[in-house]
Each structure stands twice: as structure tokens, then as C-alpha cells.
Amino acid sequence: MKYFKIWLPIGFLIALIVLFIFGLQNDPTRIPSVLIGKPAPNISLNRLEKDGTVSRTKFNSDSFNGKVWLLNVFASWCVTCQLEHKHLMEITKTNPNIILVGLAYKDDPSATARWLQKFGNPYSLVLIDREGLTGIDLGVYGVPETFVINNDGKVVYKNIGAIDGNFYKDQAKPFLTKNR
């Protein structure tokens, strides 16, 4: 019994150290997505027109079948979205043929239009997800999030949080060039 009292705390400490060592090897910012390798949910939403009005007809993501594209979930009320916006502008400036779709998540269309007018519009088209239902289908944790969808309509990459200046080169481009 005397040895048990000594070895129990030592064994607990060793187990805790092993747990910390393995825990530190994992990136806490990487949250796996259940959609990776699976078909992206069909998106059927109204578009935000260039003049700030909402289209009467719905855009359907089936029209992108056979194409590789990026989907960026953002909102005008999102401060972090402002931080990543310059990187999105740079991506479309240096890669004019890229299809970048913006999904205005739980946002008022007029606020989205004003925000894009103020900061610039890098998007090929902007979709309005006012209630956030499409975001739920995509498994969105919060904004911003960016998805890479391949020519088979499958989600091949998901970035949670703001992208940085290396996002296109390091994360998106390998998927985009591989699937063209």
C-alpha cells in the first residue's frame, strides 16, 4: 500500500506528460470537415447584383459542374473578413480566370452591397444566405471560411478562419491546378 501511494502520482504525471506531448503535435486550428472528399451541398440562392439588388432568379451550383472553384463565406459585420479581404482581392487580381464565389452569411443584402462597394468586390458572384441555412449545410462554424470545390463537385479543402497571403499558393492552388 505504501508503494501504491508513491507510484500512483508518478504514473499519473507520466501519463499526463505523454498526453501533452501527443497533444502538442496536433494543430488546434485545424478542424476537420466531414465534407472533405464528399460532394458539396447543392447551393440554390439568390445572387447579389452589381447594383446592390437581389436577383429574382436563383443561382444553382450545378452550373459549376466540371469547373474548379472557391467558395468564400463572409459577412459585412465580420471584422476578420475585412482582414482577409485584401488577400481575396490579390488572388483574383493575379488569377483573373479563377472562379471565386462569395456567400454572404446571415447578412443583410444592402449591408453586403455597401461593404463590397467600400472594400472592393473580388467575387465572380455573391450569393445571399440571409438565414444561414446553406451555411449549415456546409458545416460553417463561423465566418470567414473558404472551401475549394473540384471539377467533380467535391469539397477538397476547407479553411476555417481568415486566409493569409500564402493561402492561394500553399493551400488552394495545388487543388485548383490538379483538377483543371
N, C-alpha and C positions, 0 to 999 in steps of 0.2 A: 504494500500500500504506500510505503514511503517513496519508492521509486516511481510509482504512478503519479504522485503529486509533482515530481520533478519533471518527468518526461512528457506529461500532458501539455504544459505550456510551451515546452520546447518543440514538440510535434506540431502544435497549433501555429507557432511562429514560423516554422519551416514551411508548412502548408500555405500560410499567408504570403510568404516571400515567393514561392513558386507561382501562386496566383497572380501576384503583382508583375512578375517577370513576363508571364504569358499575356497578361492584360496590356502591358506597355507595348507589346509588339503589334497590337491592333490599332488602326486609325479610328479614333472616336467620331470623326466627322463623316466617315463612310457608313452610310445607312443603306443596306442592300434593298433593292427594289424587286418585288415579286414579278414585275413586268419584264425584266431583262430576259431576252430570248423569246418573248411571247408577243403575239400581235397587239399592237397599240389599240386601245379602245376606239371605236368609231366616233369621230367628232363631228357633230352636226350643230353648228351655231351660226348666229348672225354675225356678219362682218361689220367692222367699223370702217366707214367710207372715208376717203381723204378729206371731205368737207366736214367731218365730225358727226355725220348722221349714221344711224344704224340701218343696214340693208334690210329689206323686207324678205329677201330670199336667204336661205341658209347655205352656208358653205358645208361641204361634206368632205371629210378627209380621204374618202375613197378616190377623189380626183388626183391624189398624190401617189396612187399605186404605180409602182415601177420607178419611183423617184426617192432619193435620199433627202431628208430634211431635218431641220432643227425646230424644236418647239420650246419656246421660252415662256414660262408662266411668270407674269409680273403684275404689278398694280401701281396706280398713281400714288396711293397712300403709303407705299413701301419705300422706306429710306434706303435699304440695302439695294433695291432695284436701281436707284439713282447711281449708286456706286458702280454697279456692273454695266450700266447703260453705255458708258464710253467704250467698253470692250466690245459690246454688240455692234456699235456704230463702226468700230475699226474692222471687225470681222466682215461686215457687209461692204465696207469701202474697199478692202483689199481682195475680197472674193465676191464680185458683183453677181455671179451666177448662183450663189448659194440661196437655198430656199429657207428663210427664217420666218417662222410663224410666231406671232405674239398671241398669247392667251391672257386677256385682261381678266384677272381672277377677282371675283367679288368686288367689282369696281363699277362706278357709275360711268356710262359711256362718255358723257360730256367731260368728266374729270380726266378720263383716259385721253380724249382728244386734246384737251388743253396741255396735259403732261407731255404728249408726243410732239405737240407744236413747240413747246418750250425747250425740250431736250433733243429733239430730232427723232425721226422715225426710221429705224433700221429694218423694219419688218416688211416682208413681201405682202403680208396681210395680217390684220389684227382681228381676232375673234373675241366676242363678248361672252364671258361666263359669269353673268351677274349673280346668279345664285350659288355658284361654285360646284355645281353637280358634275361637270366634266372634270374639274379638279379632283373630285372624289374618285371618279372612275380611273384617273391617272395615278391615284395614290399620293397626291400632293400633300406634303407636310406643312408647307407654308411657302411664301414667295421670297425670293425668286427660286425657281427650279428650271433646269434645262434638260431636255430629252433629245437624243439622237435616234431617229427612226429610219431604218434602212429601206431599200427598194422592195423588200418583201412585206413592208408594213409592220415590222417587228421593232420593239424598243431594244436598242443595243447598248445604250448608255444613258445614265441618269445622273445629273449633277444637282446636289441639294445645296442651296445657298448661292451666293454670288459667284459668278465666274470671274477669273482674273485674266491678265494679258496673255497667259500661256494656254488658256483653255482650248482655243481652236487648234493650235499646233500640237499640243500634247494629248488632249482627250478626243476632240471631235474629228479632226482631220483624218486620223487613221481609219475611222469608221466611214467617213464620207468618201474618201478616195477608194477604199476597198470595195464599196458597194455600188460604184457608178457603172 
